[in-house]
Amino acid sequence: MTGIKDLLRTAGMRCAMWTQSFSRFLPYFGLLCCWCSAVAQEPVALKGHNGAVMAAVFAGDPERVVTASTDQLAMLWDARTGKLLQTMTQHTGPLYTLATSADGQTLATGAQDNTVRVWDLPLRSPFRRLSEPTAPLQAAVLSPDGLVLLAGLQDNSLQLIPTGIAVGLQRAARAGHTAPVQAVAIRADGNALASADTTGRILVWSPDLDQPVSRLLGSSVAVSQLLLPTGNATFLSLSDDSVLRHWQLPVVPPRKLIALPAAAVTLSLVPGQTQAYVLTAGQPVRLFNLQTGEQLREFPALGNDVTRAAVSSNGAWLAAGAANGEVRLANSGDAVVTGKVAGHEGAVTDVAVHADAQRFASAGQDGSVRFWKLPTATKPLAGHAAATRGVQSSVGGQWSLTWSDDKTVRVWAAGGGAQQQFTQHAQPVRVAGIRADDALVATGDAEGVVWIWNPANAAVEGYVAAHGGAVQGLAFSADSSLLVTSGADGLVRGWKLPLPKQKPAAGETAPMPAWEFRAPDNESIVQLRRISQEHGLVLLPASGTRLHRLQWDGMLAGSVGSPAGALRSLDVLSSGKTLLATADNGMVHQFNADLSGLRSLPAIAGLSSAKWDREGRQLLVCQNQPWVQIRSAETGRLLEQIPAAVALQSADWLAADQTQCLAVTGLNEAQLLQRSLLRGWELPAGAVAVALSPDQQHIFASGADGQIRQWNLGTGEQVRVLTAGQPVAELTVANNGQVTAAACMDGKVRLWKPDGSALPDCEAKVAVRSVSLSGDGLRVAASGVDGQVRVFEVATGLLLETFAEHAPAQGAVGVRFLADNLSLVSAGGDGTVWLQKVAAQRTVPLQSGKLRGLASLNNAASLLVIRENGTAAQLNATTAAEERIFAPAESPFTAVAVRIDQQRVVTGTEQGQLQLWNPNDGTKPLQTLALEGTIGQLQWSADNRRLAVVSGKTVTICGPTPTGIQPPVELTIWQQFECEAPVQRVSFSQDGRLLLTALANGRVDEWACASPEPRRQFQHGGAVYGLAVSATGTLVVSCSADQTVRVWDNLTGQQRFSLTGHQGAVHAVTLSADEAFAVSSGADGTLRLWDIPGGRQLKQVISFDQTMYSVALHPSGGLLAAAGADRKVHLVDLASGAEIRTLSGHTDFIHSVTFSPDGNRVLSYGYAGQLKIWNTGDGGLVHERKVGQIGNTARYSPDGRQIVIASGDGTAQVFNSP
């Protein structure tokens, strides 16, 4: 102890005393001096201590030096420039000794306060390279256990790179991405991993599996960041368009349900949603089980030309639109076709079934929209015994007449019941006429006889032999005073009513006509019809070349030629305002009551008859085909085609509401047909889509003009028009009625509220074929021609999620939401049917433009964002509502991070300002720290103490000021280093001692993170004089004034052994390279050998008469050098204990002795400032100089090319080794 005390008294302590407090601040104000250049041609002075420098060593490399001083500080220096890098301040007494590990990562210091303190040292270069570049690196994150770095590369791969603490793990690659991986994340529990690429594809992984457990796609925009909140079943993704998506975990993977033999056309779900009808091109409709994919039934009877299908709400029947304009109906249970309706000229483009399961709608390529009730089967009416020649309905529509070659006339009630039969004719009946009040009927037969009778009871009310040949026309005058007849004899006669009820008896005078008329050119009049009391009658000559109008007094009022074709039949509107004539060319010509032309309709193939309805809006048409048609009287467009069992020649309306018609076949039976059409609307020609509102009150139809009309089903009136602006492929209304959606060919899904106001458009960017709204109206799914099914959020119009299971070339043709509002069934042109479940819960648009920074707060309930304009804000993660705005800095914000404990927020700026905030107060930062360069990334350590700041290639590690430094601040610079390439990502290990840097060139390095505070503290019973540290820093050996040598486990912080044997203070200790033994020297003059693993003294190597202040072990391990108060250097054989050589020349105490790294030189340094270098082999003095005022220690650099000395004058020096 005497030597040390003497040294302290002469080490300039008086100077140190008055500066002791101030000295603690010196490293933070950069008060240091460099005496020479980095090449050390001249000594580099390390100045900054305010006390004697007691020890100095190189810290693992020739570029860094650590010094210890009586000012209670240890300092880390740049040996090339003399720049102070870090100060360690925790000791409470003068420091006497220090040692570093060979890797330069661990520093141990010993002091008069009886403690050994162990520090982490910052390194100038990474101490471990984990990954050489295979491709540029885009993203990286460290696993919570610190074993694996998850890295996303530009070569589309995901790499799992073991860290330095991982044992037995090999680097592995995970395939699955088809584009550069731009974002990665690991949940805090380590059980879920996620990665995302520049196409927007997100993969969710289990750490134990080689294949992703889930594949997700939001939009096609690159995903820039992923957030996996702790203990949460959701995660968040941020894409480059600044849209945040919330995803639900676990993700249900898509499942292929069905592989069809041909391309799917569309699909329709059965109520209960366990089954679906699938239409395939050119093949029968099929029913499948959606749970098993099993085909349950085929519907061949519906034909192979089905274009669309819809299922009734009760699931009992299916409506299938066909290419020929029919809608065919079939039982779901047995596939039997139960009926059909038709009303479209061209293919049916859409069908929809009403919620009441009794009505349905259809739309056609011709632009027509029809609303139907379920069809009733045609009813044959038997009764005539010979061919039926005609049919005519009463004016009121309550009954109809049919007449036949069997000489009878039958009266049929609405519904088809036979009411009366008139049998007075002796010859086949050829024509009939009904009085305007429906009270009398006149019928004429083949021999010219006319009977007038009561249709209610068939009672005869009149008789006349009207013509010499067959009666061809009959009409009561409008005032019921006259009956006009025409016959094959070419005459038209008017008969005053009433007529005799019986045939005239023999010799009795027959009634005479009131007048006669013969047509010009003596043409036979084959038909005549009452127009009105004012306009008389219309006559049709046999030639069909013209029409004549005859007044009620038999005078010709005018004629008109046929507009086109030979005229074949007549009909007059019940109001008498207009009349029509059919022509042999299929045209229907319409005339005003005065025979002026009104319009001519396009030709109808095979036209055989046409009849007005009561209002003159529709025509009942026969074509000698097994159907009757109802057409628009104004345009001739087909409204409805009612099927029959046989070909029909003519028909007339039946029932007051004209929902029935009675048709004759030319055979001996009639057909009663029921109308199914309830309403019809006409749009511009082109494919039409329809949808029915859930409230059963409205129908929506889209036209080729891009307009969507909404009509009231009850009144047929138009409610509003919605403008799509583009052709619409499909329409749908949400089950809650709150949203209407249109799939548009311009790549958009357009949405409207119930009042017709528009919701945001959904941008699919490819033509949309099918659309489906979730039942709650929150989501809309769209299938595109590119094979993708996209799900959008209705409120925002933003894309939630994309499914790409179908082949792009064939496209996706149908999509339907299931009842859970999340599951989807889709069918594709590739012949597949898939079940998918939406994992994206919501989208949150954070701003327009790309975000510069993002961090989560409160377990991702809030987000901290740096907007494109450089402003910072706290947003609600669900609504994007601003919760807080942060006061602007001197330059735009560029980065943000939240401390793990959520108690601090840090931001970085373009000009390098680092600002620390209370997350609950954005008005003023708690602290501002100035750095250099634009801050691009910030990362907190798990212990909340360290902050990594990235500026290009530079990484700065910050933390709080060490204990005892005033004023204390939360962030000060702890460490700074340069990487070889721009830093993409940084991650701290769990204990914060390591920082992983993932560089843009693909390299991944591990750096030691040094704290200005000790990591360990070990306690002696006296001042600590000597230290040795194992190569990797796991073991510390110390010696003390308490006469012990102690062995400490740096990993556990526990003392392994306390070794005794010295009879006085122990001044120095050295450790063998293999950590098998240590040698100590002390005040008792002995050198002692210790078994380190065993914790025992092996022997006393040698004893000297004076205190030995220093001992060194030759690199070979067999030779010792010791020096001390006797002013000599002793070389001792370790094995034998024999002194081999004594080196003399020092004039004062020798405080330090060491071997050069190659063992060829011995370096000694003493109190008088004498530094000597000796040849180990022969003991010759190689070099000597006077350095410093008081010599305390001298050490070689690891490469032996430099020497550092510690001097009592408060300085250390680095110079080249001679």
Order of alpha helices (4+ residues) and beta strands (2+ residues): alpha-alpha-alpha-beta-beta-beta-beta-beta-beta-beta-beta-beta-beta-beta-beta-beta-beta-beta-beta-beta-beta-beta-beta-beta-beta-beta-beta-beta-beta-beta-beta-beta-beta-beta-beta-beta-beta-beta-beta-beta-beta-beta-beta-beta-beta-beta-beta-beta-beta-beta-beta-beta-beta-beta-beta-beta-beta-beta-beta-beta-beta-beta-beta-beta-beta-beta-beta-beta-beta-beta-beta-beta-beta-beta-beta-beta-beta-beta-beta-beta-beta-beta-beta-beta-beta-beta-beta-beta-beta-beta-beta-beta-beta-beta-beta-beta-beta-beta-beta-beta-beta-beta-beta-beta-beta-beta-beta-beta-beta-beta-beta-beta-beta-beta-beta
